[in-house]
């Protein structure tokens, strides 16, 4: 078995980390080190988030309101 394994894991509910590897034996003593990644938070935002930050409110809140408005414009 290699003396060192590099694995990635996600933190599970309850702030737990589960490690599974076929080369680990039940009852074997291992040493575990955890390195926190310093990833920047995603700067990408959804269109809705951007629109909600704009001054004023969106004129239409539902697709039906848009259809009604457009039909009124067509009829005029």
N, C-alpha and C positions, 0 to 999 in steps of 0.2 A: 504494500500500500504506500502511496506517496506520503511524504512527511508533511505536506501542506496542501490544503484544498482551498480554492478561491470560489466561493459561492455567493450568489445574491439572494436576498430574501425580502419579503414584504412584511411589514409589521401588521400583525393580525389584530382583530378586536381584542381588547383587554391588554394591549401593548405587548403582545407575545410574538416571538419569532420561532418558527419551526424549521429545523434543519433535517433534511433527509438526504442520504447519499448511500449508494450501494456498498461503498468501501468502508462504511462505519459499522462496527460490530456492537451488538447489544452488550452493555456492561463495560464497554471500553471507556477509559478516561481520556477526554480530549480537552484541549484548551481552545476557548472561543474568544476572538476579538471582534468588536463591532466598530465599524467606521461609518460615521454619518456623512452622507453625501452633502456637499454644499452646492446644491443645484439652485439656480435662480428660479423663482416662481415664474410661471409662464406669463408673458406680457400680452399674450393674445387674449382679446376679449370678444364676446359675441356681439353681433350687430345690435341685439336687443339691449345689452348693457350700455353700449355707446349711445343709442337713441334715448334711453332712460336718463342719461346724464345731460342731455341737451336742455337748454332753457325751454320752458313751456311744456305742454303735453303733446303726445301724438294725437293727431286729429282723429284717427280711426283706431279703435281698439279691437275690432273683429273684422274678418273678411266680409261679413254681411253688411257692415257699415260702409265699407268701400264700394261694394256692389250697388248699394242704395244710392250713394252719392254719385257714382258714375252714371247710373241710369237717369238720375235727375238731370245731370249735365247733358246727356244725350237727348232727353225730352225737351230741354229748353231751347 
